[in-house]
Amino acid sequence: MRLQPFEAVLNRNIAASTTARRLCRQLDGKVLALHVTGTPISIFFRGANESMQLDTTNPTAASATLSGTPLSLLRLAGARPEAALRGGGVHIEGSAEVAQVFSELLRNARPDLEEELSRLIGDVAAHQVGNVARSVLAFGHRAADTFAQNVAEFLQEESRDLPTRTETDEFIAGVDRVREDVDRIDARVRLIERRR
């Protein structure tokens, strides 16, 4: 099944970027499979000269396959996609080079959601929706940070399951002192053995 609305948005953004068009030409005939782990959902991105075709089926073998959970795959669209790959949430099979070029292409052709929404509901309404979405995301980030701080404080101060930063620094300094003492003792023992 062709994903024509998404394909149209992606191709419009590719056409607007010289870099994206160049990357798309490099991917002519290549296929990137995006598989959502735990679901039957797979999306295939096929390079076709200076455009992409998006489909849910693919008659040929994929040049590269990315698979991961929905949240892991969404992290690929974020500011630091390499974190999702290094964290092990997303797995690559096939050509890593092809996957890298696809990643660069999608980064260069990433749609501006507010702009796309303005095509449907108008500029002013899209801007208001964008402001609300940004506010909700900012609140979510603040809430997550506050929650993490509260959990860390509880585990350090109340339940004493985790050491505080000061206790950790003191422990590390103590380990360094012990290491230095052991090195000095080792040097003395070697000196005594040489004198014999």
Protein Blocks (a to p, Z undefined) as FASTA:
>chain_A
ZZfklmmmmmmmmmmpmklmmmmmmmgoiacddddehiabdcddddehjaccddfbdfbd
cfbdcdddfklmmmmmmmblmlmmmnopaccehjfklmmmmmmmmmmmoccfklmmmmmn
ojklmmmmmmmmmmmmmmmmmmmmmmmmmmmmmmmmmnomaccfklmmmmmmmmmmmmmm
mmmmmmmmmmmmmmZZ
